[in-house]
Amino acid sequence: MALYLCLVGIVPVFSERPLIDDVVSLGQAFILLTGLLAGYVAATRAPGDPADRSTPITLAAGIIGGTLTGLAVTLLVLIGAVIDLRAIIQPASPALYDVLTLELGVAGAWVPTAVGGALGALAAASLLVPPLVRRSLAIGLGALVLLGLFAGLLRTPMLGSPVSALGRFLFAPEGL
């Protein structure tokens, strides 16, 4: 899924739009969410009793799922450094590789794999907490993404209202 988002142009196009100003762009958020999703799905499908999610197998499955997602993106960066993929796939550009490697170039090709593994572990660990906590975390993450996505639409009316100070505190000119 992460590879698809990169190769159809979603990541490079949305990398210019900040989700959280000077922290993460919307394009990077899409990649991060795929790592979380892959780790969560892998952990829920891990062998063993679904009622007993405290096993190391669950955690290992999440790490493997997230790592494999990141590894696909790492391979894209490494292959793109050797072969001009842009001749075949337009969005496979140096700008995309910079987004994926945090502007470290080929030396930063390890970044997507490491981040994917960490996000997979985090997603698998979310299965170890009570369902109420897990649901709260998911709602909070969803709210963060939605607020960052629609920050421009929310900030403008807030600035012209009595809560303008709150609008300036919560929202950057673009993103959170």
N, C-alpha and C positions, 0 to 999 in steps of 0.2 A: 504494500500500500504506500509506504514512504517513497519507494522508487517510482511508483506511478505518479504521485504528487509532484515529484521532481521533474519527471520527463514530460508531463503534459503542460508544465509551465506555471502551476499554482504556486510553488515555493518561490521561484524567482520574481514573479509578479507581485506577490504579497509581501516579499521581503522588504519592500520599500515602505510599508505601512506599519508603524509601531503598534504593538499590542500594549506593552508597557514601555514608556519612553526611555530610551537609552539602556534597556535591559533585554527585551526580546521582541522580535518583529512577528507579524502575523504569519509569515511564511515559515519562520522557525517554530512557531507554536504548532503549526500543522504537523511538522516532523516530530516534535515532542509528543504530541497527542497520539501519533501512530505507534511510537515506542511504548507509551503507557497502555494503549489498547492491546498491542501484541502481547505484552507481558501479562496483562489481566486475563486475556483469553487463554493463553498457554497455561497459566496457573489454575484457572477454573477447570481445565480439561486434563489436569495432571492425574496420573493413576493414583488410586487410593480412595479412601472413604470421603465423600464430599462433606460429610458432617465434621470430619477431622482435618481441618485445613492448617493445622499447626505443624505439619510435617516438613522436613527439609526438601522433600520432593516438590512440594508446591512452590517453594522459594526458588529452587533450581529451575523449575519449568518456566517461571516468570523471567528469570535472568536469561535463560536460553532464548525465549521468545523475543525479548527486547534486543538482545545481542544480535540475533539473526536479522532483525529489522535494520539495525544500524549497520550490520555487515554488508547488506545489499547496497546501502548508500555509500559506504566506504569503497566498495568495488567500483561503483560508478565514478567516484572521484579518481581512483587509481587508473581505471581504464581510460577515463577522459583525459588524463595527463599524458597518456601514450598515443591514443588514437583520437583524431578529431571527430568526436561524436556529433558535433554541431552540424556537420555536413549532412547527417542523416536525421538527427533529432534536434530541432531548432533550440529548444530551451536548455539543452546541455551546454551551457556556456561557462566561461571563466567566472562570471558573476554568480552563477549557481554554485560552483565549487567553492567560492569564497564564503557564501552563506553557510554551506554545509560544514566547512572546516574552520569557521570563525576567523576567516581571512588569514589562516596559517599556511595555505597552499597545500602541496602534496605532503609536507611534513605534518600537517594536521589531519591526515586521512584517518587517523585512529579516533578522532573525536566522535563521529557518529556512532561507531561501535561501542565505545565506552559509555557515552550518554545513553544509548539504547539499552545497554545492560543495566545501568543504574536505574533507568526508568522502569524497566521490566521488574527489577527487584522491588522497587517502590510499589508498583501495581500489585505484585504478588503479596507483599507485606500488608497491603490494604485488606486482603482476605483474612488476615490474622486478627484484625480488630473487630469489635462487635458491629453488626449490620447498621445500627444507628449512626455510629461514628463514620463508617464507610459511606453511608448515604450523605451525611453532612459534608464530608470531603468532596464527594462528587458534585454536590449542588454548589459548593463554594468554588470549585474549579470551573464549573459551567458558568456561574455568575461572573467570574473574573474574565472569562473569554468573551461573554456577551457584552459586558460593560466596556471592555477594551475595543471590541468590534464597533459598538455604537457610541463610542465616547464623543465623537464629533457632533452627533445628533443630540446627545444629552447635555453637553457642555454649553452650547449656544443658548438654549432657553434658560438654563440655570444662571448664566451671567447677567441676564436682564431681569432677574427676580430677586426677592429678598435674601435668597440663599446663594448669592454670587460668590461669597467667600468660600463656601463649601464646594462650589463648582470649580473654582481655581485650585483648591486644595486637592480634590479628587482627580481632576482631569488635566492632562497636558494639552497643548494645542491639538495634538493628535495622539490618541491612545490614553492610557492611564498614567 
